[in-house]
Amino acid sequence: MTQPSSLGGILEELSDAPDASEGLRATSRELMKKLNEKRFLLVVIGQFNRGKTSVINALLGEYVLPTGIVPVTSIVTTLTYGTEKGAEVAQRGMKKVVPLEELPLYVTEEGNPRNGKNIESVTVFHPSDLLRYGVEIVDTPGIASVHEHNTDVTECFLPNADAVVFVVSVDPPLTLAECAFLEANRETIPKMFFVLNKTDMVQDREREESLHFTQRILQEKVGLTDVHFHSISAKLALENMRGRSGIEELRHTLVAFFREGKEEALTASVTKKTLAAINREIVLTELEAASLRLPLNELEDKIGLFGAAARKTEQRHRDNDLLLHGEVQRLIREVLDEDVLCFKEETTSLLLVMLDAFLAKDRTMSGKYLSDAFERALRKWITEAFRIWRAKEEEKLRSLLDGIFSRFTEQTNILIAELLAAAAQLFHLDLPSLATDEVLTEKSSFWFKIGTEESFLDSLQSSVLRSLPCRLSRILMRRRMRVRVRDEVDRHCGRSRFDFLERIEESARVFWRRLDEKTKEVIAGIEGALQEGELARTGSTAGVATREQALQSKMQYLSERRERLEHLYAT
């Protein structure tokens, strides 16, 4: 059994290893964080029309996600625990709450063909006990769909999975496309559950034939042996015939796994990601070693070719910088500014009503006593109104900013993967060792300090007001108080907007600086490895031999950690 402490120990070693690159050390620290947070993604995958989404609905015990006989799911949809049922849609860096009945408008091919609405993700909240164990269930678009982009979406999301439920059905049995998908991705999936759906469509004998055929094909084509299938009918389960549907056995298996095996599976998932990070480091070391074996003129040509590829990557990276700036400015313009304006209008109206109620409470009070009482009341009203609003606005902006950052993190990861692949191809290295997973997992550091630093204008009292009759004095004071209410709300809205704006822009600068550092780090790592080789090649033979020995020592260090991890994973 894999022990988290052992994995944590290796990650701790790598995070401080003197011979490791800063990239490997940073990735090790990020994976240690993931291991400690224990967030687990169970991803449901299968060919279109296998009934993946119906299986999820059956597990939940009701129709939650949209289904159909044509390819339906087009957007990755995550189900997470919530005391109230609902959904949240992330679109163009913004998030909004939508009723469950409107989900088809966002997650289906009919309601959102080819994701023309630019939906980034959909989260559904549900009180199912399946989701109480820190588990999130993910519905994905069907593979081998007539809509090719659906398969692309699923394959891009798959590296995030900590476990997979793979759904097939009795008619037709397993296809070559499904076999190819499993064969290509089986090494990246730590834990798999297999489901044979639609068993209500055939007799028991035909179901057994389909099951044995599928198991045999998995062994012959994919190399998977002793695969256990849960034979179910999601249709019967949703028609209140759960006893005949087989869904309870699957549910029991998943609950037992969540209670007892989830931590082990999460450890296995992090182990694979750590192996991928070590493999990237090995590639850089192999690049330098390969450069030492090339004739100098050939090495210089290859360095030039890689330099051209790196410059293209840098340009695309700079383009992303401009796009990120645009997204942040749109967040400020379309969310922050609109929210501030709306809050300003609503709060001003509310406080004016409260002012009238305050004045009506004691009609005999005037002069200094009335002014002092108003000062105390206004301070309380302003403080409470802004405290509540600013806390809610902070959470909203943080969530939206995280959505923007997530998209640009993914794009940067793609650029890095393509650059590593180009280097490997130039120097004829083993491309599978370049598999990328979580090069970056940045979240925003957005925050806003809510305090009671409000300062008020000087007292309204004047000798003129004090000398007037009580009734006239109250009328004039009411007018000035109303102006004060508007001015104070406006001033505090302005200060709040400035503080939010400053924090958003600073968070974006910090986030981009980290992305920029990561991209430059990868480019510099590859170019540095090649330049070290070039420098050694222009020196003495003894110098080349010394460098080869140092690289061999580093490779041995990395290989030993990789072997330890592989041993842990196999145990």
VEXGUVO-277975 format. One record per residue (C-alpha): residue number from 1; residue in three letters; x, y, z. Coordinates in nm, 2 decimals. Layout:
<pts>
(NUM ALA (X Y Z)) ...
</pts>
This chain:
<pts>
(1 MET (0.00 0.00 0.00)) (2 THR (0.13 0.34 -0.09)) (3 GLN (0.22 0.55 0.22)) (4 PRO (0.15 0.93 0.19)) (5 SER (0.44 0.99 0.43)) (6 SER (0.68 0.82 0.20)) (7 LEU (0.56 1.02 -0.09)) (8 GLY (0.57 1.33 0.11)) (9 GLY (0.93 1.25 0.21)) (10 ILE (1.04 1.22 -0.15)) (11 LEU (0.86 1.54 -0.25)) (12 GLU (1.03 1.72 0.04)) (13 GLU (1.37 1.59 -0.08)) (14 LEU (1.30 1.71 -0.43)) (15 SER (1.18 2.05 -0.31)) (16 ASP (1.52 2.12 -0.16)) (17 ALA (1.75 1.91 -0.38)) (18 PRO (2.06 2.12 -0.47)) (19 ASP (2.10 1.94 -0.81)) (20 ALA (1.74 1.98 -0.91)) (21 SER (1.61 2.28 -1.12)) (22 GLU (1.39 2.54 -0.96)) (23 GLY (1.11 2.41 -1.17)) (24 LEU (1.13 2.07 -1.02)) (25 ARG (1.16 2.21 -0.67)) (26 ALA (0.85 2.44 -0.72)) (27 THR (0.64 2.15 -0.87)) (28 SER (0.73 1.93 -0.58)) (29 ARG (0.61 2.20 -0.34)) (30 GLU (0.28 2.23 -0.53)) (31 LEU (0.22 1.86 -0.52)) (32 MET (0.29 1.85 -0.15)) (33 LYS (0.01 2.10 -0.12)) (34 LYS (-0.23 1.89 -0.33)) (35 LEU (-0.15 1.59 -0.12)) (36 ASN (-0.23 1.78 0.20)) (37 GLU (-0.56 1.93 0.06)) (38 LYS (-0.70 1.59 -0.03)) (39 ARG (-0.93 1.71 -0.31)) (40 PHE (-1.03 1.41 -0.52)) (41 LEU (-1.18 1.41 -0.88)) (42 LEU (-1.38 1.11 -1.00)) (43 VAL (-1.42 1.15 -1.37)) (44 VAL (-1.69 0.96 -1.57)) (45 ILE (-1.58 0.88 -1.92)) (46 GLY (-1.72 0.68 -2.21)) (47 GLN (-1.82 0.69 -2.58)) (48 PHE (-2.12 0.90 -2.67)) (49 ASN (-2.46 0.74 -2.61)) (50 ARG (-2.33 0.50 -2.36)) (51 GLY (-2.54 0.66 -2.09)) (52 LYS (-2.26 0.82 -1.89)) (53 THR (-2.47 1.11 -1.77)) (54 SER (-2.76 0.88 -1.69)) (55 VAL (-2.52 0.67 -1.47)) (56 ILE (-2.44 0.99 -1.28)) (57 ASN (-2.81 1.07 -1.24)) (58 ALA (-2.88 0.72 -1.12)) (59 LEU (-2.60 0.75 -0.86)) (60 LEU (-2.76 1.07 -0.74)) (61 GLY (-3.10 0.92 -0.74)) (62 GLU (-3.27 1.17 -0.97)) (63 TYR (-3.25 1.36 -1.30)) (64 VAL (-2.99 1.63 -1.24)) (65 LEU (-2.78 1.65 -1.56)) (66 PRO (-2.94 1.66 -1.91)) (67 THR (-2.94 1.34 -2.12)) (68 GLY (-3.04 1.24 -2.47)) (69 ILE (-3.00 0.98 -2.75)) (70 VAL (-2.77 1.21 -2.95)) (71 PRO (-2.44 1.35 -2.82)) (72 VAL (-2.55 1.57 -2.54)) (73 THR (-2.27 1.67 -2.30)) (74 SER (-2.03 1.92 -2.45)) (75 ILE (-1.88 2.09 -2.14)) (76 VAL (-1.70 1.94 -1.85)) (77 THR (-1.95 1.95 -1.56)) (78 THR (-1.84 1.90 -1.20)) (79 LEU (-2.07 1.79 -0.93)) (80 THR (-1.97 1.89 -0.58)) (81 TYR (-2.14 1.88 -0.24)) (82 GLY (-2.38 2.15 -0.15)) (83 THR (-2.67 2.17 0.10)) (84 GLU (-2.88 2.33 -0.17)) (85 LYS (-2.92 2.22 -0.53)) (86 GLY (-2.80 2.46 -0.79)) (87 ALA (-2.55 2.53 -1.06)) (88 GLU (-2.27 2.78 -1.13)) (89 VAL (-2.15 2.86 -1.49)) (90 ALA (-1.81 3.01 -1.56)) (91 GLN (-1.83 3.21 -1.89)) (92 ARG (-1.56 3.45 -2.02)) (93 GLY (-1.40 3.48 -1.68)) (94 MET (-1.73 3.55 -1.51)) (95 LYS (-1.94 3.32 -1.29)) (96 LYS (-2.31 3.32 -1.25)) (97 VAL (-2.57 3.11 -1.07)) (98 VAL (-2.83 2.94 -1.29)) (99 PRO (-3.12 2.71 -1.20)) (100 LEU (-3.07 2.34 -1.28)) (101 GLU (-3.34 2.34 -1.54)) (102 GLU (-3.13 2.58 -1.75)) (103 LEU (-2.83 2.36 -1.76)) (104 PRO (-2.90 2.23 -2.12)) (105 LEU (-2.85 2.59 -2.24)) (106 TYR (-2.49 2.57 -2.14)) (107 VAL (-2.36 2.21 -2.13)) (108 THR (-2.54 2.04 -2.43)) (109 GLU (-2.44 2.03 -2.79)) (110 GLU (-2.79 2.15 -2.88)) (111 GLY (-2.80 2.44 -2.64)) (112 ASN (-2.43 2.54 -2.68)) (113 PRO (-2.30 2.39 -3.01)) (114 ARG (-1.92 2.37 -3.02)) (115 ASN (-1.92 2.58 -2.71)) (116 GLY (-2.01 2.89 -2.89)) (117 LYS (-2.10 3.06 -2.56)) (118 ASN (-1.74 3.02 -2.44)) (119 ILE (-1.84 2.83 -2.13)) (120 GLU (-1.52 2.74 -1.93)) (121 SER (-1.68 2.51 -1.67)) (122 VAL (-2.00 2.43 -1.50)) (123 THR (-2.03 2.33 -1.13)) (124 VAL (-2.34 2.16 -1.00)) (125 PHE (-2.41 2.15 -0.62)) (126 HIS (-2.60 1.86 -0.48)) (127 PRO (-2.66 1.72 -0.12)) (128 SER (-2.58 1.36 -0.22)) (129 ASP (-2.38 1.16 0.04)) (130 LEU (-2.16 1.05 -0.25)) (131 LEU (-2.01 1.39 -0.25)) (132 ARG (-1.96 1.42 0.13)) (133 TYR (-1.61 1.26 0.12)) (134 GLY (-1.42 1.55 -0.04)) (135 VAL (-1.50 1.39 -0.38)) (136 GLU (-1.62 1.57 -0.69)) (137 ILE (-1.78 1.37 -0.97)) (138 VAL (-1.70 1.50 -1.32)) (139 ASP (-1.92 1.44 -1.63)) (140 THR (-1.73 1.47 -1.96)) (141 PRO (-1.82 1.49 -2.33)) (142 GLY (-1.84 1.16 -2.51)) (143 ILE (-1.53 1.02 -2.68)) (144 ALA (-1.55 0.91 -3.05)) (145 SER (-1.84 1.16 -3.09)) (146 VAL (-1.93 1.30 -3.43)) (147 HIS (-1.83 1.63 -3.27)) (148 GLU (-1.45 1.58 -3.27)) (149 HIS (-1.40 1.87 -3.02)) (150 ASN (-1.59 1.67 -2.76)) (151 THR (-1.32 1.41 -2.75)) (152 ASP (-1.05 1.68 -2.74)) (153 VAL (-1.22 1.84 -2.43)) (154 THR (-1.23 1.50 -2.25)) (155 GLU (-0.86 1.42 -2.33)) (156 CYS (-0.75 1.76 -2.22)) (157 PHE (-0.93 1.72 -1.88)) (158 LEU (-0.82 1.36 -1.82)) (159 PRO (-0.48 1.44 -1.66)) (160 ASN (-0.67 1.60 -1.37)) (161 ALA (-0.85 1.28 -1.28)) (162 ASP (-0.76 1.09 -0.96)) (163 ALA (-0.99 0.80 -1.06)) (164 VAL (-1.22 0.72 -1.36)) (165 VAL (-1.55 0.55 -1.41)) (166 PHE (-1.54 0.41 -1.77)) (167 VAL (-1.89 0.34 -1.90)) (168 VAL (-1.97 0.10 -2.18)) (169 SER (-2.30 -0.06 -2.28)) (170 VAL (-2.43 -0.40 -2.40)) (171 ASP (-2.52 -0.27 -2.75)) (172 PRO (-2.29 -0.22 -2.92)) (173 PRO (-2.01 -0.39 -2.72)) (174 LEU (-1.66 -0.22 -2.68)) (175 THR (-1.55 -0.04 -2.99)) (176 LEU (-1.20 0.01 -3.13)) (177 ALA (-1.22 0.38 -3.06)) (178 GLU (-1.28 0.30 -2.69)) (179 CYS (-0.99 0.05 -2.69)) (180 ALA (-0.76 0.31 -2.85)) (181 PHE (-0.86 0.57 -2.59)) (182 LEU (-0.80 0.33 -2.30)) (183 GLU (-0.47 0.22 -2.44)) (184 ALA (-0.35 0.58 -2.49)) (185 ASN (-0.45 0.69 -2.14)) (186 ARG (-0.44 0.39 -1.91)) (187 GLU (-0.10 0.49 -1.77)) (188 THR (-0.22 0.83 -1.66)) (189 ILE (-0.52 0.70 -1.47)) (190 PRO (-0.44 0.58 -1.12)) (191 LYS (-0.77 0.40 -1.05)) (192 MET (-1.05 0.28 -1.28)) (193 PHE (-1.40 0.15 -1.23)) (194 PHE (-1.58 -0.02 -1.52)) (195 VAL (-1.95 -0.01 -1.58)) (196 LEU (-2.16 -0.21 -1.83)) (197 ASN (-2.48 0.00 -1.88)) (198 LYS (-2.82 -0.06 -2.05)) (199 THR (-2.85 -0.42 -1.93)) (200 ASP (-3.23 -0.38 -1.94)) (201 MET (-3.21 -0.40 -2.32)) (202 VAL (-3.10 -0.77 -2.33)) (203 GLN (-3.17 -1.10 -2.17)) (204 ASP (-2.94 -1.23 -1.90)) (205 ARG (-2.76 -1.47 -2.15)) (206 GLU (-2.70 -1.19 -2.39)) (207 ARG (-2.57 -0.97 -2.11)) (208 GLU (-2.32 -1.23 -2.01)) (209 GLU (-2.21 -1.27 -2.37)) (210 SER (-2.16 -0.89 -2.40)) (211 LEU (-1.97 -0.88 -2.07)) (212 HIS (-1.73 -1.17 -2.16)) (213 PHE (-1.67 -1.02 -2.51)) (214 THR (-1.58 -0.68 -2.36)) (215 GLN (-1.35 -0.83 -2.10)) (216 ARG (-1.17 -1.04 -2.37)) (217 ILE (-1.12 -0.73 -2.59)) (218 LEU (-0.99 -0.53 -2.30)) (219 GLN (-0.73 -0.80 -2.24)) (220 GLU (-0.63 -0.85 -2.60)) (221 LYS (-0.63 -0.49 -2.72)) (222 VAL (-0.56 -0.29 -2.41)) (223 GLY (-0.37 -0.54 -2.19)) (224 LEU (-0.62 -0.51 -1.90)) (225 THR (-0.68 -0.83 -1.72)) (226 ASP (-0.92 -0.94 -1.44)) (227 VAL (-1.14 -0.63 -1.51)) (228 HIS (-1.45 -0.63 -1.29)) (229 PHE (-1.76 -0.48 -1.44)) (230 HIS (-2.06 -0.34 -1.26)) (231 SER (-2.36 -0.45 -1.47)) (232 ILE (-2.63 -0.18 -1.43)) (233 SER (-2.93 -0.02 -1.59)) (234 ALA (-2.94 0.35 -1.52)) (235 LYS (-3.28 0.36 -1.69)) (236 LEU (-3.43 0.12 -1.43)) (237 ALA (-3.26 0.30 -1.15)) (238 LEU (-3.42 0.63 -1.25)) (239 GLU (-3.76 0.46 -1.29)) (240 ASN (-3.76 0.37 -0.92)) (241 MET (-3.66 0.01 -0.99)) (242 ARG (-3.32 0.04 -0.81)) (243 GLY (-3.34 -0.32 -0.68)) (244 ARG (-3.33 -0.46 -1.03)) (245 SER (-3.09 -0.20 -1.17)) (246 GLY (-2.76 -0.30 -1.01)) (247 ILE (-2.69 0.07 -0.92)) (248 GLU (-2.68 0.00 -0.55)) (249 GLU (-2.38 -0.24 -0.59)) (250 LEU (-2.19 0.03 -0.79)) (251 ARG (-2.29 0.29 -0.53)) (252 HIS (-2.17 0.07 -0.25)) (253 THR (-1.84 0.01 -0.42)) (254 LEU (-1.78 0.38 -0.47)) (255 VAL (-1.88 0.48 -0.12)) (256 ALA (-1.65 0.21 0.02)) (257 PHE (-1.37 0.34 -0.20)) (258 PHE (-1.43 0.70 -0.10)) (259 ARG (-1.42 0.60 0.27)) (260 GLU (-1.12 0.36 0.25)) (261 GLY (-0.94 0.38 -0.08)) (262 LYS (-0.96 0.75 -0.17)) (263 GLU (-0.65 0.85 0.01)) (264 GLU (-0.45 0.57 -0.15)) (265 ALA (-0.58 0.67 -0.49)) (266 LEU (-0.50 1.03 -0.43)) (267 THR (-0.15 0.93 -0.33)) (268 ALA (-0.11 0.73 -0.65)) (269 SER (-0.23 1.03 -0.85)) (270 VAL (0.02 1.26 -0.69)) (271 THR (0.29 0.99 -0.74)) (272 LYS (0.22 0.99 -1.11)) (273 LYS (0.24 1.36 -1.13)) (274 THR (0.57 1.36 -0.94)) (275 LEU (0.70 1.10 -1.18)) (276 ALA (0.60 1.33 -1.47)) (277 ALA (0.79 1.62 -1.31)) (278 ILE (1.10 1.40 -1.26)) (279 ASN (1.08 1.29 -1.62)) (280 ARG (1.08 1.65 -1.74)) (281 GLU (1.39 1.71 -1.53)) (282 ILE (1.55 1.40 -1.68)) (283 VAL (1.47 1.53 -2.03)) (284 LEU (1.66 1.85 -1.96)) (285 THR (1.96 1.65 -1.83)) (286 GLU (1.93 1.42 -2.13)) (287 LEU (1.93 1.72 -2.36)) (288 GLU (2.26 1.85 -2.23)) (289 ALA (2.41 1.50 -2.24)) (290 ALA (2.29 1.46 -2.60)) (291 SER (2.45 1.80 -2.69)) (292 LEU (2.78 1.67 -2.57)) (293 ARG (2.77 1.38 -2.81)) (294 LEU (2.70 1.59 -3.12)) (295 PRO (2.96 1.75 -3.36)) (296 LEU (2.99 2.12 -3.28)) (297 ASN (2.85 2.24 -3.61)) (298 GLU (2.55 2.01 -3.59)) (299 LEU (2.49 2.12 -3.23)) (300 GLU (2.50 2.49 -3.33)) (301 ASP (2.24 2.42 -3.60)) (302 LYS (2.00 2.25 -3.36)) (303 ILE (2.05 2.53 -3.10)) (304 GLY (1.95 2.77 -3.37)) (305 LEU (1.64 2.57 -3.46)) (306 PHE (1.53 2.55 -3.10)) (307 GLY (1.59 2.92 -3.06)) (308 ALA (1.35 2.99 -3.34)) (309 ALA (1.09 2.77 -3.18)) (310 ALA (1.15 2.94 -2.84)) (311 ARG (1.10 3.29 -2.99)) (312 LYS (0.76 3.18 -3.13)) (313 THR (0.66 3.05 -2.79)) (314 GLU (0.77 3.38 -2.63)) (315 GLN (0.56 3.58 -2.88)) (316 ARG (0.25 3.36 -2.81)) (317 HIS (0.32 3.41 -2.44)) (318 ARG (0.33 3.79 -2.48)) (319 ASP (0.00 3.77 -2.67)) (320 ASN (-0.15 3.59 -2.37)) (321 ASP (-0.02 3.88 -2.15)) (322 LEU (-0.23 4.13 -2.36)) (323 LEU (-0.53 3.90 -2.35)) (324 LEU (-0.50 3.86 -1.97)) (325 HIS (-0.48 4.24 -1.93)) (326 GLY (-0.80 4.27 -2.14)) (327 GLU (-0.98 4.00 -1.93)) (328 VAL (-0.88 4.18 -1.60)) (329 GLN (-1.00 4.52 -1.73)) (330 ARG (-1.33 4.37 -1.84)) (331 LEU (-1.37 4.22 -1.49)) (332 ILE (-1.32 4.56 -1.35)) (333 ARG (-1.55 4.73 -1.60)) (334 GLU (-1.83 4.48 -1.62)) (335 VAL (-1.83 4.35 -1.26)) (336 LEU (-1.66 4.57 -1.01)) (337 ASP (-1.78 4.90 -1.15)) (338 GLU (-2.13 4.78 -1.21)) (339 ASP (-2.15 4.63 -0.86)) (340 VAL (-2.02 4.95 -0.70)) (341 LEU (-2.27 5.16 -0.89)) (342 CYS (-2.56 4.92 -0.79)) (343 PHE (-2.45 4.91 -0.43)) (344 LYS (-2.42 5.29 -0.42)) (345 GLU (-2.77 5.34 -0.54)) (346 GLU (-2.93 5.08 -0.32)) (347 THR (-2.74 5.18 -0.01)) (348 THR (-2.81 5.55 -0.05)) (349 SER (-3.18 5.48 -0.08)) (350 LEU (-3.18 5.25 0.22)) (351 LEU (-2.98 5.50 0.44)) (352 LEU (-3.21 5.79 0.35)) (353 VAL (-3.51 5.58 0.46)) (354 MET (-3.32 5.50 0.78)) (355 LEU (-3.25 5.87 0.83)) (356 ASP (-3.62 5.96 0.81)) (357 ALA (-3.70 5.68 1.06)) (358 PHE (-3.42 5.81 1.29)) (359 LEU (-3.55 6.17 1.27)) (360 ALA (-3.91 6.06 1.33)) (361 LYS (-3.81 5.86 1.64)) (362 ASP (-3.76 6.17 1.85)) (363 ARG (-3.90 6.50 1.71)) (364 THR (-3.80 6.70 2.01)) (365 MET (-3.43 6.65 1.97)) (366 SER (-3.24 6.93 1.80)) (367 GLY (-2.91 7.11 1.79)) (368 LYS (-2.60 6.95 1.92)) (369 TYR (-2.78 6.65 2.06)) (370 LEU (-2.94 6.57 1.73)) (371 SER (-2.61 6.62 1.54)) (372 ASP (-2.42 6.39 1.78)) (373 ALA (-2.68 6.12 1.76)) (374 PHE (-2.68 6.14 1.38)) (375 GLU (-2.30 6.11 1.37)) (376 ARG (-2.31 5.79 1.58)) (377 ALA (-2.60 5.64 1.37)) (378 LEU (-2.44 5.73 1.04)) (379 ARG (-2.11 5.57 1.14)) (380 LYS (-2.29 5.25 1.24)) (381 TRP (-2.50 5.24 0.92)) (382 ILE (-2.20 5.30 0.69)) (383 THR (-1.97 5.06 0.87)) (384 GLU (-2.23 4.77 0.87)) (385 ALA (-2.34 4.82 0.51)) (386 PHE (-1.99 4.83 0.37)) (387 ARG (-1.87 4.55 0.59)) (388 ILE (-2.13 4.31 0.46)) (389 TRP (-2.10 4.42 0.10)) (390 ARG (-1.73 4.43 0.08)) (391 ALA (-1.70 4.07 0.22)) (392 LYS (-1.94 3.94 -0.05)) (393 GLU (-1.78 4.14 -0.32)) (394 GLU (-1.44 4.02 -0.22)) (395 GLU (-1.55 3.65 -0.25)) (396 LYS (-1.72 3.72 -0.58)) (397 LEU (-1.41 3.89 -0.73)) (398 ARG (-1.17 3.63 -0.60)) (399 SER (-1.38 3.35 -0.76)) (400 LEU (-1.40 3.53 -1.10)) (401 LEU (-1.03 3.61 -1.09)) (402 ASP (-0.95 3.25 -1.02)) (403 GLY (-1.15 3.15 -1.33)) (404 ILE (-0.95 3.39 -1.54)) (405 PHE (-0.62 3.27 -1.39)) (406 SER (-0.71 2.90 -1.45)) (407 ARG (-0.76 2.96 -1.82)) (408 PHE (-0.43 3.13 -1.87)) (409 THR (-0.25 2.87 -1.66)) (410 GLU (-0.38 2.60 -1.89)) (411 GLN (-0.27 2.79 -2.20)) (412 THR (0.08 2.84 -2.05)) (413 ASN (0.10 2.47 -1.98)) (414 ILE (0.02 2.39 -2.34)) (415 LEU (0.29 2.63 -2.46)) (416 ILE (0.54 2.46 -2.23)) (417 ALA (0.44 2.11 -2.34)) (418 GLU (0.48 2.20 -2.71)) (419 LEU (0.82 2.35 -2.65)) (420 LEU (0.95 2.05 -2.46)) (421 ALA (0.82 1.83 -2.74)) (422 ALA (1.01 2.04 -3.00)) (423 ALA (1.33 2.00 -2.81)) (424 ALA (1.29 1.63 -2.77)) (425 GLN (1.22 1.59 -3.14)) (426 LEU (1.53 1.79 -3.24)) (427 PHE (1.76 1.57 -3.02)) (428 HIS (1.57 1.24 -3.08)) (429 LEU (1.48 1.19 -2.72)) (430 ASP (1.20 0.97 -2.59)) (431 LEU (0.88 1.18 -2.63)) (432 PRO (0.66 0.99 -2.37)) (433 SER (0.90 1.10 -2.10)) (434 LEU (0.78 1.46 -2.17)) (435 ALA (0.42 1.40 -2.07)) (436 THR (0.30 1.71 -1.89)) (437 ASP (0.05 1.72 -1.61)) (438 GLU (0.05 2.01 -1.37)) (439 VAL (0.33 2.24 -1.47)) (440 LEU (0.14 2.52 -1.30)) (441 THR (-0.15 2.52 -1.05)) (442 GLU (-0.17 2.89 -0.97)) (443 LYS (-0.46 3.03 -0.78)) (444 SER (-0.51 3.40 -0.72)) (445 SER (-0.39 3.56 -0.40)) (446 PHE (-0.67 3.82 -0.41)) (447 TRP (-0.76 3.96 -0.07)) (448 PHE (-0.92 4.28 0.07)) (449 LYS (-0.87 4.40 0.43)) (450 ILE (-1.20 4.51 0.57)) (451 GLY (-1.15 4.76 0.85)) (452 THR (-1.33 5.05 1.02)) (453 GLU (-1.10 5.32 0.90)) (454 GLU (-1.39 5.54 0.79)) (455 SER (-1.34 5.91 0.87)) (456 PHE (-1.63 6.15 0.88)) (457 LEU (-1.68 6.51 0.79)) (458 ASP (-1.68 6.77 1.07)) (459 SER (-1.98 6.82 1.28)) (460 LEU (-2.28 6.99 1.12)) (461 GLN (-2.32 7.22 1.41)) (462 SER (-2.29 7.59 1.34)) (463 SER (-2.39 7.90 1.54)) (464 VAL (-2.66 7.98 1.28)) (465 LEU (-2.84 7.64 1.33)) (466 ARG (-2.81 7.67 1.70)) (467 SER (-2.98 8.00 1.70)) (468 LEU (-3.28 7.89 1.49)) (469 PRO (-3.61 7.76 1.63)) (470 CYS (-3.62 7.38 1.68)) (471 ARG (-3.86 7.30 1.40)) (472 LEU (-3.67 7.51 1.14)) (473 SER (-3.34 7.39 1.26)) (474 ARG (-3.45 7.02 1.22)) (475 ILE (-3.57 7.09 0.86)) (476 LEU (-3.24 7.25 0.76)) (477 MET (-3.04 6.98 0.94)) (478 ARG (-3.24 6.71 0.77)) (479 ARG (-3.14 6.85 0.43)) (480 ARG (-2.78 6.86 0.52)) (481 MET (-2.80 6.51 0.67)) (482 ARG (-2.94 6.38 0.35)) (483 VAL (-2.65 6.54 0.16)) (484 ARG (-2.41 6.39 0.41)) (485 VAL (-2.56 6.04 0.36)) (486 ARG (-2.51 6.07 -0.01)) (487 ASP (-2.16 6.21 0.02)) (488 GLU (-2.05 5.94 0.27)) (489 VAL (-2.18 5.65 0.06)) (490 ASP (-2.02 5.80 -0.25)) (491 ARG (-1.69 5.85 -0.07)) (492 HIS (-1.68 5.51 0.07)) (493 CYS (-1.78 5.35 -0.26)) (494 GLY (-1.49 5.54 -0.42)) (495 ARG (-1.25 5.42 -0.16)) (496 SER (-1.37 5.06 -0.18)) (497 ARG (-1.35 5.06 -0.56)) (498 PHE (-0.99 5.20 -0.54)) (499 ASP (-0.89 4.93 -0.29)) (500 PHE (-1.05 4.65 -0.49)) (501 LEU (-0.90 4.78 -0.82)) (502 GLU (-0.55 4.81 -0.66)) (503 ARG (-0.57 4.45 -0.53)) (504 ILE (-0.71 4.30 -0.86)) (505 GLU (-0.43 4.46 -1.06)) (506 GLU (-0.16 4.36 -0.82)) (507 SER (-0.29 4.00 -0.81)) (508 ALA (-0.29 4.00 -1.19)) (509 ARG (0.07 4.13 -1.20)) (510 VAL (0.19 3.87 -0.94)) (511 PHE (0.01 3.59 -1.13)) (512 TRP (0.15 3.69 -1.47)) (513 ARG (0.49 3.73 -1.32)) (514 ARG (0.48 3.37 -1.20)) (515 LEU (0.35 3.25 -1.54)) (516 ASP (0.63 3.45 -1.71)) (517 GLU (0.89 3.31 -1.47)) (518 LYS (0.77 2.95 -1.54)) (519 THR (0.78 3.00 -1.92)) (520 LYS (1.12 3.17 -1.91)) (521 GLU (1.24 2.90 -1.67)) (522 VAL (1.16 2.62 -1.91)) (523 ILE (1.31 2.81 -2.21)) (524 ALA (1.62 2.90 -2.00)) (525 GLY (1.64 2.54 -1.88)) (526 ILE (1.65 2.39 -2.23)) (527 GLU (1.87 2.67 -2.37)) (528 GLY (2.10 2.65 -2.06)) (529 ALA (2.13 2.27 -2.10)) (530 LEU (2.22 2.31 -2.47)) (531 GLN (2.46 2.60 -2.40)) (532 GLU (2.63 2.40 -2.13)) (533 GLY (2.68 2.12 -2.38)) (534 GLU (2.81 2.37 -2.65)) (535 LEU (3.05 2.53 -2.40)) (536 ALA (3.18 2.19 -2.30)) (537 ARG (3.22 2.09 -2.66)) (538 THR (3.43 2.40 -2.74)) (539 GLY (3.66 2.32 -2.44)) (540 SER (3.89 2.04 -2.37)) (541 THR (3.82 1.67 -2.39)) (542 ALA (3.88 1.65 -2.02)) (543 GLY (3.61 1.92 -1.96)) (544 VAL (3.36 1.72 -2.16)) (545 ALA (3.43 1.41 -1.96)) (546 THR (3.39 1.60 -1.63)) (547 ARG (3.06 1.74 -1.74)) (548 GLU (2.94 1.40 -1.86)) (549 GLN (3.03 1.26 -1.52)) (550 ALA (2.83 1.54 -1.34)) (551 LEU (2.53 1.47 -1.56)) (552 GLN (2.55 1.10 -1.50)) (553 SER (2.55 1.17 -1.12)) (554 LYS (2.24 1.39 -1.16)) (555 MET (2.07 1.13 -1.37)) (556 GLN (2.15 0.87 -1.11)) (557 TYR (2.00 1.09 -0.84)) (558 LEU (1.68 1.15 -1.04)) (559 SER (1.65 0.79 -1.15)) (560 GLU (1.68 0.67 -0.79)) (561 ARG (1.39 0.89 -0.68)) (562 ARG (1.19 0.78 -0.98)) (563 GLU (1.26 0.41 -0.89)) (564 ARG (1.15 0.48 -0.53)) (565 LEU (0.83 0.64 -0.66)) (566 GLU (0.76 0.36 -0.90)) (567 HIS (0.82 0.11 -0.62)) (568 LEU (0.58 0.29 -0.40)) (569 TYR (0.32 0.31 -0.68)) (570 ALA (0.36 -0.06 -0.75)) (571 THR (0.34 -0.17 -0.39)) 
</pts>
